[in-house]
Amino acid sequence: MPITSTDFEKSSRETSALLVEFLRFNFHIAYTVDDLVEMLASKGRKVKAEEVERLLLSREYGGRVEAKIVDGVPYYKYSRIRGFVPMKKSR
């Protein structure tokens, strides 16, 4: 069944925002893709792991999410953005 482009965009954006909001609230914990898929499912979002990975990669590129491989498993956590710190002048 086809959907409108508005519904298409709205769904993707809301899922991405929900994902980042969850990571931001739990910034001190790193999660696997499977953990995040389960979290989204508990919130009523049926999203495949590939879609969650795509959303995480786009947020990682934007600097909002940090990824690290630990014992061969990729983990993701919220990357707190620090303000601009100017370089010190050398004398």
Backbone bond lengths (Angstrom), bond angles and torsions (degrees), N, CA, C in turn:
res aa  C-N    CA-C-N  psi(-1)  N-CA   C-N-CA  omega(-1)  CA-C   N-CA-C  phi
1 M - - - 1.442 - - 1.524 108.91 -
2 P 1.296 118.44 122.27 1.466 121.72 -179.10 1.531 112.10 -69.53
3 I 1.327 114.65 153.02 1.468 120.50 174.70 1.515 108.15 -126.26
4 T 1.317 116.88 163.58 1.459 120.70 -179.81 1.528 109.64 -76.70
5 S 1.317 115.36 159.92 1.463 119.22 179.43 1.526 110.72 -65.45
6 T 1.327 117.91 -28.82 1.465 121.23 176.95 1.522 110.51 -64.41
7 D 1.338 116.89 -45.48 1.459 120.46 177.65 1.523 111.07 -64.24
8 F 1.315 115.92 -37.93 1.465 121.33 178.63 1.521 110.65 -61.20
9 E 1.323 117.34 -50.95 1.461 122.18 -179.03 1.527 111.25 -66.27
10 K 1.309 116.86 -41.68 1.462 121.65 -178.46 1.524 111.09 -60.88
11 S 1.301 117.31 -44.76 1.455 121.69 -178.11 1.524 111.07 -63.30
12 S 1.303 117.68 -46.50 1.459 121.74 -178.67 1.529 110.81 -63.61
13 R 1.326 116.21 -45.35 1.455 120.67 -178.89 1.524 111.60 -64.26
14 E 1.313 116.96 -42.84 1.454 120.05 -178.85 1.527 111.22 -64.75
15 T 1.319 117.05 -40.60 1.464 120.47 179.06 1.520 110.32 -64.95
16 S 1.313 116.74 -43.65 1.455 121.13 179.20 1.527 110.85 -63.19
17 A 1.317 116.79 -43.50 1.462 121.05 179.27 1.530 110.88 -64.73
18 L 1.328 116.67 -40.87 1.463 121.09 178.56 1.525 110.43 -63.19
19 L 1.311 116.17 -40.63 1.462 121.47 179.44 1.526 111.10 -63.62
20 V 1.317 117.45 -48.57 1.462 121.25 -179.59 1.529 110.97 -66.59
21 E 1.323 116.46 -38.66 1.465 120.14 178.17 1.527 110.82 -61.44
22 F 1.332 116.83 -43.20 1.459 121.20 178.11 1.530 110.84 -62.19
23 L 1.334 116.77 -45.76 1.465 120.35 179.77 1.526 111.39 -65.45
24 R 1.328 116.45 -38.07 1.468 120.20 -179.82 1.529 110.53 -65.41
25 F 1.330 117.02 -42.64 1.457 121.05 179.76 1.530 111.29 -66.00
26 N 1.336 116.64 -32.06 1.472 122.57 -179.76 1.529 110.48 -111.20
27 F 1.328 116.65 46.72 1.466 121.99 -173.09 1.522 113.61 -60.71
28 H 1.297 117.87 -20.65 1.472 121.32 -176.55 1.533 112.83 -87.95
29 I 1.342 117.87 0.58 1.467 122.01 -178.52 1.521 109.33 -123.72
30 A 1.332 116.58 138.67 1.466 122.04 175.67 1.530 108.35 -101.74
31 Y 1.326 116.46 142.24 1.459 122.59 -175.17 1.523 111.14 -124.02
32 T 1.339 115.77 151.68 1.459 121.27 171.37 1.520 108.17 -85.50
33 V 1.323 116.04 167.77 1.461 120.84 177.30 1.524 109.95 -60.81
34 D 1.324 117.25 -41.45 1.470 120.70 179.80 1.530 111.26 -61.47
35 D 1.333 117.17 -40.02 1.460 120.73 177.01 1.529 110.41 -59.89
36 L 1.327 116.04 -43.00 1.456 120.65 -177.63 1.525 111.96 -71.86
37 V 1.332 117.42 -34.07 1.465 120.67 175.51 1.523 109.09 -63.29
38 E 1.333 117.71 -43.60 1.470 121.87 178.33 1.521 111.13 -63.25
39 M 1.340 117.27 -40.48 1.464 120.56 178.72 1.515 110.33 -62.45
40 L 1.335 116.93 -45.25 1.459 120.65 179.46 1.522 111.02 -64.07
41 A 1.332 117.28 -38.78 1.464 121.24 178.13 1.526 110.63 -63.29
42 S 1.331 116.92 -37.59 1.462 120.10 178.78 1.530 111.83 -67.32
43 K 1.329 116.31 -21.39 1.466 121.81 178.03 1.532 111.63 -95.91
44 G 1.342 116.28 7.54 1.461 120.23 177.14 1.511 115.21 89.17
45 R 1.326 117.84 12.72 1.468 121.97 179.45 1.518 109.30 -106.12
46 K 1.309 117.11 113.32 1.466 121.95 176.36 1.535 107.19 -90.96
47 V 1.330 115.66 100.55 1.459 121.60 -176.69 1.525 108.12 -127.76
48 K 1.317 115.80 135.75 1.465 120.49 178.01 1.526 109.94 -74.05
49 A 1.316 115.69 156.46 1.466 121.44 -179.78 1.525 111.35 -60.06
50 E 1.322 117.28 -36.17 1.467 120.69 179.88 1.525 111.18 -63.14
51 E 1.329 116.34 -38.56 1.458 120.57 179.01 1.528 110.82 -68.22
52 V 1.323 117.04 -40.12 1.467 120.76 177.66 1.527 109.81 -63.87
53 E 1.331 117.01 -41.76 1.473 120.10 177.24 1.516 111.13 -61.15
54 R 1.318 117.02 -41.37 1.468 121.04 179.10 1.529 110.45 -62.99
55 L 1.331 116.85 -44.14 1.463 120.52 178.49 1.529 111.24 -63.63
56 L 1.326 116.37 -41.14 1.464 120.51 179.49 1.530 111.33 -65.72
57 L 1.320 116.79 -40.99 1.462 119.92 178.68 1.518 111.81 -63.76
58 S 1.328 117.01 -39.58 1.460 119.08 178.98 1.526 110.69 -68.06
59 R 1.331 117.32 -36.30 1.463 120.80 177.19 1.525 111.42 -73.79
60 E 1.322 116.83 -30.25 1.468 120.31 175.85 1.521 109.70 -67.04
61 Y 1.323 116.19 -41.65 1.464 120.56 178.08 1.529 110.25 -63.10
62 G 1.325 116.60 -34.99 1.461 121.04 178.98 1.515 114.04 -79.95
63 G 1.339 117.57 -5.82 1.460 120.99 176.41 1.512 114.84 90.05
64 R 1.318 118.66 4.33 1.459 121.59 -178.71 1.526 113.32 -87.57
65 V 1.322 116.64 -24.53 1.457 121.87 -176.96 1.519 108.90 -125.52
66 E 1.305 115.53 140.65 1.465 121.94 178.12 1.525 108.21 -113.16
67 A 1.318 117.27 136.27 1.463 121.89 179.92 1.519 109.76 -118.62
68 K 1.334 114.79 144.26 1.456 120.11 177.35 1.532 107.72 -151.36
69 I 1.323 115.94 140.09 1.463 120.41 178.38 1.523 108.33 -95.79
70 V 1.336 115.80 121.97 1.464 122.84 -179.98 1.525 107.44 -122.41
71 D 1.326 116.81 120.62 1.467 122.68 -178.01 1.528 112.02 53.68
72 G 1.328 115.92 39.10 1.456 121.24 176.90 1.519 115.30 79.54
73 V 1.320 117.72 4.10 1.468 121.93 -179.09 1.530 108.64 -116.20
74 P 1.343 117.50 127.02 1.469 119.15 177.37 1.529 111.70 -74.77
75 Y 1.315 116.02 132.45 1.460 123.33 176.70 1.519 108.80 -119.53
76 Y 1.314 115.23 148.61 1.463 121.57 -178.80 1.513 109.52 -128.51
77 K 1.338 115.16 141.84 1.456 120.68 175.87 1.516 108.95 -147.67
78 Y 1.299 114.91 163.60 1.461 121.46 -179.44 1.519 109.31 -70.98
79 S 1.300 115.64 136.35 1.452 120.87 178.90 1.523 108.29 -102.37
80 R 1.313 115.42 110.70 1.460 118.40 -179.81 1.513 108.81 -72.36
81 I 1.301 115.02 127.59 1.462 121.28 -177.88 1.516 108.98 -83.62
82 R 1.286 114.53 126.28 1.455 119.79 178.11 1.528 108.37 -96.42
83 G 1.294 115.51 150.70 1.455 120.35 -179.83 1.517 112.08 -67.72
84 F 1.292 115.84 170.70 1.462 122.44 179.38 1.512 110.06 -67.38
85 V 1.312 116.79 129.47 1.456 122.39 176.71 1.524 107.33 -119.29
86 P 1.329 117.19 110.18 1.461 118.96 -178.74 1.525 111.92 -67.21
87 M 1.319 115.01 150.27 1.458 119.93 178.34 1.517 110.31 -70.67
88 K 1.321 116.22 146.98 1.467 120.16 177.74 1.523 108.78 -77.53
89 K 1.303 115.58 143.42 1.460 120.53 177.67 1.509 108.98 -75.85
90 S 1.305 116.16 135.38 1.467 119.20 175.46 1.515 109.06 -87.50
91 R 1.295 115.22 146.36 1.482 118.88 -177.86 1.486 111.31 -106.69
